[in-house]
């Protein structure tokens, strides 16, 4: 999942999960939702769509608009594409924490199970903490040798990483609160299960 094509493929499958789209609409949605406006062009999207068609992950059908009578190709996700997307949503290895992949995975967290979400968030936090340590070490080594602008750039990177770690901490705390306790039931459910029905309670001397 770490390659750019694999990440773009996942983004397309996730968007087509919502509704069929033609290529121009897909490009706009990917650029807007994932921040790839400066780098994603038709030259990179259409080869990806063709590869997905060959794999059977999507279908394409010509559609004519009433206004222009011009044909547009509308793409839909197939059953195989849905299975592939669901399988990808369960992956929580290091590639899911990368800068490019994490944003796509996070945008589809609504279709990801809580345990996988937590593993990805914890992995991303570990990655950012490593980055923080590296930036701090570099700043301490080079503070006296770099000019003011380079130092400001390093400080900007440090502050950005610190903000993301704080954000991840909040998300992780929220996910942990939603996980069921080790016993598999909530405290309220356990208490309810342990209480007898008042109508079934025995009184002293009853049989």
Secondary structure, 3 states (H helix, E strand, C coil): CCCHHHHHHHHHHHHHHHCCEEHHHHHHHHHHHHCCCCCCCHHHHHHHHHHHHHHCCEEEEEEECCCCCCEEEEEEECHHHHHHHHHHHCCCCHHHHCHHHHHHHHHCHHHCCHHHHHHHHHHHHHHHHHHHHHHHHHHHHHCCCCCHHHHHHHHHHHHHHHHHHHHHHHHHHHHHHHCCCCCCCCHHHHHHHHCCCHHHCCCCCCC
